[in-house]
Amino acid sequence: MSVLPLSSIKPSGSNVTRVVNSPVKLPIDTFPVERPLLKQRPRETKLSFDGRNASLPVFVAGDENRLVAFVCQSDTSMWSTGPLLLIGPEGSGKTTIALHLAARCSAEASLADDPSAVRYLSALDFAREYADAVAADDIPHLRRSIDKAAVLVIEDLHLIAGKTAAQDELTSRIDQRIQRGAPTILTSRRLPTETRAIRPQLASRAVIGLTIPLAYPQAESRLALLRELSLVRGVEISDEHLALLEAGLRTEVSVRSLDGAIKQIDLHCRMTQCGVDIAAVQSAINAAGELNDIDLGKITRTVAKIWGHRTRDLRSGSRKQSVVRARSLAMLLARRMTPCSLDKIGDYFGGRDHSTVLHAIRKTESLLESDADLSRIMHEAKEKLAA
């Protein structure tokens, strides 16, 4: 991967006006993150933080997450009467925001010191607890524990897909909380209405309140996050080197990945026993590229599995409609997520020429604008490939 010369990098945040007609950009919004007391069970390790995983005391929001920042700093009454749904890709900050809002709600109810005020569950944990309650003939106990919580947080709603009985029970619990005006916070990678095997009743309850999308940080906020993470890690990095690092990373990366880049720089400096230089930054950029390598084979296997086809079907000459659509989607993902040329993509998918590939890609892009099912499959494939 080529390195940009330092002289060509213009650090973000300058007060100098560069283009007269450029749109006005609002400043980066940074606010402190609160966390509620939780009765945490051993398997809920997702909420555990140590020196290996940086836990920033602040949330950094640019234009991509302006709505999130506004809601988090506004009165909770604007959303607490109905379920609040946070949607976004893995690592976009859904858990952080959900717990921050839960902490604010419990504090406003003078329950900040009560570890039972906030009930935190992943959707899978809810399904397990429901199954255990059914087996023990003790469903009323589960219902009471959910209903009495001052704030309920259910995470990763998409993972309850296919668990019909658990979905029906969760729908009933949400209904009870809506009637009481008790705050409920849900998170999901995508809209429940666009998730396969999520029952319409649950999907409708999830979106009845406020829905807030979260996105990966973009240029200015990424730079601010890298600066914050370097401070947390105790790594001294100049603004020039931070700008170089930000410019070299992929467009869509999570805070966890940004933290990984800072750790890579720290490791390089410890190994070479020198300060942060271009070589250290380049090592982080290269490592990030290696960790996220996506090839044609991986894309084909992922799309084929989602669609229920065999990999060889997508690479064959089959004109079966579902195979053609799956193949075209794989071609689009290959074009967007790999450096492969149209010719190379066409050669991989059965020796097709570049014009055939281009036609398939353009047709798929057009279909994505109106076909909700295809759009859902596209998002699911991207999530699996990025995982």
C-alpha positions in Angstrom: 0.0 0.0 0.0 1.4 3.4 -1.0 2.1 6.1 1.7 1.0 9.6 1.2 3.8 12.2 1.7 3.4 14.1 4.9 3.6 17.4 3.0 0.3 16.5 1.2 -1.7 16.0 4.4 -3.8 18.8 5.8 -4.8 18.1 9.4 -8.5 18.4 10.1 -9.8 21.1 12.3 -8.2 24.1 10.7 -10.1 27.4 10.9 -8.9 28.5 7.5 -11.7 28.6 4.9 -10.5 26.6 1.8 -13.6 26.7 -0.5 -16.0 29.5 -0.4 -19.0 27.5 -1.6 -18.4 24.4 0.4 -21.2 23.3 2.7 -20.9 24.4 6.4 -19.7 21.6 8.6 -20.7 21.5 12.2 -18.0 20.8 14.8 -17.3 17.4 16.2 -19.7 16.7 19.1 -18.1 15.0 22.1 -20.0 14.1 25.2 -19.2 12.0 28.3 -20.5 8.5 28.4 -22.4 7.3 31.4 -22.9 3.7 32.5 -25.5 2.2 34.8 -25.0 -0.2 37.6 -25.9 -3.7 36.4 -26.6 -7.1 37.9 -24.2 -8.6 35.5 -24.1 -12.3 34.8 -20.8 -14.1 34.0 -21.6 -14.8 30.4 -22.3 -11.1 29.7 -18.6 -10.5 29.0 -19.5 -8.0 26.3 -19.8 -5.4 29.0 -16.4 -6.2 30.5 -13.5 -3.9 29.7 -9.8 -4.2 30.6 -6.5 -2.9 29.3 -6.8 -4.8 26.1 -10.0 -3.1 25.0 -10.1 0.7 25.3 -13.2 2.1 26.9 -13.4 5.7 26.0 -15.1 8.0 28.6 -16.6 10.0 25.7 -18.6 9.4 22.6 -17.3 11.3 19.5 -20.0 12.1 16.9 -19.5 13.8 13.5 -22.1 14.5 10.9 -22.7 10.8 10.5 -24.0 10.5 14.1 -25.4 14.0 14.7 -28.8 12.6 15.5 -27.4 10.2 18.1 -25.6 13.0 19.8 -28.7 15.2 19.9 -30.8 12.5 21.5 -28.2 11.6 24.0 -28.0 15.1 25.2 -31.7 15.9 25.1 -34.4 15.3 27.7 -35.2 11.5 27.9 -38.9 12.3 27.8 -38.5 12.7 24.0 -38.2 8.9 23.6 -38.8 7.1 26.9 -42.5 6.6 26.5 -42.1 4.1 23.6 -39.3 1.7 22.6 -36.1 3.3 21.4 -34.5 1.3 18.6 -30.8 1.8 17.8 -29.7 0.3 14.5 -26.3 0.1 13.0 -23.4 -2.3 12.0 -21.4 -4.2 14.5 -19.0 -1.9 16.4 -20.8 1.3 15.6 -21.5 2.1 19.3 -25.0 0.7 19.9 -24.2 -0.9 23.2 -22.4 2.3 24.4 -25.4 4.5 23.5 -28.0 2.1 24.9 -26.3 1.9 28.3 -25.7 5.6 28.3 -29.4 6.4 27.8 -30.3 3.7 30.3 -28.0 5.3 32.9 -29.6 8.7 32.3 -33.1 7.3 32.7 -32.2 5.6 35.9 -30.5 8.7 37.2 -33.6 10.9 36.4 -35.7 8.4 38.3 -33.3 8.7 41.3 -32.3 5.0 40.8 -28.7 5.5 39.8 -27.4 3.5 42.8 -29.8 0.7 42.3 -28.2 -2.2 40.2 -31.7 -3.7 39.6 -33.0 -0.5 38.0 -31.6 -1.4 34.5 -32.2 -4.9 33.2 -29.7 -5.7 30.4 -30.2 -8.7 28.2 -29.1 -9.8 24.8 -32.0 -11.1 22.7 -30.4 -14.6 22.8 -30.2 -14.4 26.6 -33.9 -13.5 26.7 -34.7 -16.5 24.5 -32.7 -18.8 26.8 -34.3 -17.4 29.9 -37.7 -17.8 28.4 -36.9 -21.5 27.4 -35.7 -22.1 31.0 -38.8 -20.6 32.4 -41.0 -22.7 30.2 -39.1 -25.8 31.2 -39.4 -25.0 34.9 -43.0 -23.9 34.6 -42.0 -20.5 36.0 -42.9 -18.0 33.4 -44.5 -15.5 35.8 -41.2 -15.0 37.5 -39.5 -14.1 34.2 -42.3 -11.7 33.4 -42.1 -9.9 36.7 -38.3 -9.5 36.4 -38.8 -7.9 32.9 -41.9 -5.8 33.8 -40.6 -4.3 37.0 -37.3 -3.1 35.6 -37.1 0.7 35.5 -35.3 0.5 32.2 -35.1 -2.6 29.9 -32.2 -3.0 27.4 -32.5 -5.8 24.8 -29.5 -6.0 22.6 -29.0 -7.6 19.2 -32.7 -8.1 18.4 -31.9 -9.6 15.0 -30.4 -12.7 16.7 -33.8 -13.7 18.1 -35.0 -14.4 14.5 -36.6 -17.8 14.1 -37.4 -18.2 17.8 -41.1 -17.7 17.5 -42.2 -18.4 21.1 -39.6 -16.1 22.5 -40.5 -13.4 20.1 -44.1 -13.6 21.1 -43.2 -13.3 24.8 -40.9 -10.4 24.1 -43.7 -8.7 22.2 -46.0 -9.1 25.2 -43.4 -7.7 27.6 -42.8 -4.7 25.3 -46.6 -4.1 25.2 -46.8 -4.1 29.0 -43.9 -1.6 29.2 -45.5 0.7 26.6 -48.8 0.7 28.7 -46.8 1.6 31.8 -44.7 4.2 30.0 -41.5 2.3 31.1 -38.4 3.0 28.9 -37.3 0.1 26.7 -34.2 0.3 24.5 -33.6 -2.1 21.7 -30.5 -2.5 19.4 -30.2 -4.3 16.1 -27.9 -4.4 13.2 -30.8 -3.7 10.8 -34.5 -2.8 11.0 -36.6 -5.7 12.3 -38.9 -5.2 9.4 -35.9 -6.1 7.1 -34.8 -9.1 9.1 -35.8 -12.6 8.0 -37.8 -14.6 10.5 -38.7 -11.7 12.8 -42.4 -11.9 13.4 -44.4 -8.8 12.2 -45.8 -8.3 15.7 -42.4 -7.9 17.2 -41.1 -5.8 14.3 -44.1 -3.4 14.6 -43.5 -2.9 18.4 -39.8 -2.3 17.8 -40.4 0.6 15.4 -43.3 2.2 17.1 -41.1 4.6 18.9 -38.0 6.5 17.9 -35.5 4.8 15.6 -31.9 6.1 15.6 -29.4 4.9 13.1 -25.7 4.7 14.0 -22.9 4.7 11.5 -19.1 4.1 11.6 -17.2 7.3 12.2 -16.1 9.3 9.2 -13.0 11.5 8.5 -13.2 14.2 11.1 -14.6 12.1 13.9 -12.2 9.3 13.1 -9.3 11.7 13.5 -10.8 12.8 16.9 -11.2 9.2 18.0 -7.7 8.3 17.0 -6.5 11.2 19.1 -8.6 10.1 22.1 -7.5 6.5 21.8 -3.8 7.4 21.6 -4.2 9.3 24.8 -6.0 6.4 26.5 -3.1 4.1 25.3 -0.4 6.5 26.3 1.0 6.6 22.8 2.4 10.0 21.7 1.4 10.6 18.0 1.7 13.9 16.2 -1.3 15.4 14.4 0.5 14.8 11.1 1.0 11.1 11.8 -2.6 10.7 13.0 -3.8 12.3 9.8 -1.7 9.9 7.8 -3.1 7.0 9.7 -6.7 8.1 9.2 -6.2 8.6 5.5 -4.7 5.1 5.1 -7.5 3.1 6.8 -10.5 1.8 5.1 -13.6 4.0 4.9 -15.8 2.0 7.2 -14.1 0.9 10.4 -15.3 0.6 13.9 -13.8 2.2 17.0 -12.5 -1.2 17.9 -10.5 -1.3 14.7 -9.2 2.3 15.2 -8.1 1.1 18.7 -6.4 -1.8 17.0 -4.4 0.5 14.7 -3.2 2.5 17.7 -2.1 -0.7 19.5 -0.3 -1.8 16.3 1.7 1.5 16.3 2.5 1.0 20.0 3.7 -2.5 19.3 5.9 -1.4 16.4 7.5 1.4 18.5 8.2 -1.0 21.4 9.8 -3.6 19.0 11.9 -1.0 17.2 12.5 1.1 20.4 11.8 4.3 18.6 9.2 7.0 18.5 6.2 7.1 16.1 7.3 7.6 12.5 6.0 6.9 9.1 7.1 3.2 9.3 5.1 2.7 12.4 2.0 4.3 10.8 2.4 2.2 7.7 2.7 -1.0 9.8 -0.7 -0.2 11.3 -2.3 0.5 7.9 -0.8 -2.7 6.5 -2.0 -4.7 9.5 -5.5 -3.3 9.2 -5.5 -4.3 5.5 -4.4 -7.8 6.2 -7.0 -8.3 8.9 -9.8 -7.2 6.6 -8.7 -9.0 3.4 -11.8 -10.1 1.5 -11.4 -12.1 -1.7 -13.7 -13.4 -4.4 -14.0 -16.8 -2.8 -15.1 -15.5 0.6 -17.7 -13.2 -1.1 -19.1 -16.1 -3.2 -19.3 -18.5 -0.3 -21.0 -15.9 1.9 -23.6 -14.9 -0.7 -24.3 -18.5 -1.8 -24.9 -19.6 1.8 -27.4 -16.7 2.5 -29.2 -17.6 -0.7 -29.2 -21.3 -0.1 -27.1 -22.2 -3.2 -23.8 -23.9 -3.7 -20.7 -21.9 -4.4 -20.2 -23.7 -7.7 -23.7 -22.7 -8.8 -22.7 -19.0 -8.7 -19.6 -19.7 -10.8 -21.5 -21.9 -13.3 -23.4 -20.9 -16.4 -26.8 -21.5 -14.7 -29.5 -19.1 -15.8 -31.9 -19.9 -12.9 -33.3 -16.6 -11.7 -32.3 -17.0 -8.1 -28.7 -18.0 -9.1 -28.4 -15.1 -11.5 -29.5 -12.6 -8.8 -27.1 -14.2 -6.2 -24.3 -14.1 -8.7 -25.0 -10.5 -9.7 -25.0 -9.5 -6.0 -21.7 -11.3 -5.5 -20.2 -9.4 -8.5 -21.4 -6.1 -7.0 -19.8 -6.9 -3.6 -16.6 -8.0 -5.4 -16.4 -4.7 -7.2 -17.0 -2.7 -4.0 -15.0 -4.7 -1.6 -12.0 -5.9 -3.5 -9.5 -4.3 -5.9 -10.4 -6.8 -8.6 -11.1 -5.5 -12.1 -14.3 -6.3 -14.1 -12.3 -8.7 -16.2 -11.0 -10.6 -13.2 -14.4 -10.8 -11.6 -15.9 -12.0 -14.9 -13.2 -14.6 -15.3 -13.9 -15.9 -11.7 -17.6 -16.2 -12.3 -17.5 -18.6 -15.2 -15.4 -16.7 -17.7 -17.9 -13.8 -18.3 -16.6 -10.7 -20.1 -16.4 -7.3 -18.4 -19.5 -5.9 -20.1 -21.6 -8.7 -18.7 -20.3 -8.0 -15.3 -20.9 -4.3 -15.6 -24.5 -4.9 -16.7 -25.1 -7.3 -13.8 -23.7 -4.8 -11.3 -25.7 -1.8 -12.7 -28.9 -3.9 -12.7 -28.3 -5.0 -9.1 -27.7 -1.4 -8.0 -30.9 -0.4 -9.6 -32.9 -3.3 -7.9 -31.4 -2.4 -4.5 -33.3 0.9 -4.6 -36.7 -0.8 -4.7 -36.2 -4.5 -3.6 -36.3 -4.7 0.2 -35.4 -8.4 0.2 -32.4 -7.9 -1.9 -31.3 -4.9 0.1 -31.6 -7.0 3.3 -29.5 -9.8 1.8 -26.9 -7.2 0.7 -26.6 -5.8 4.3 -26.5 -9.3 5.8 -23.7 -10.3 3.4 -21.7 -7.1 4.2 -22.0 -7.8 7.9 -20.8 -11.4 7.6 -17.9 -10.3 5.4 -16.9 -7.6 7.8 -17.1 -9.8 10.9 
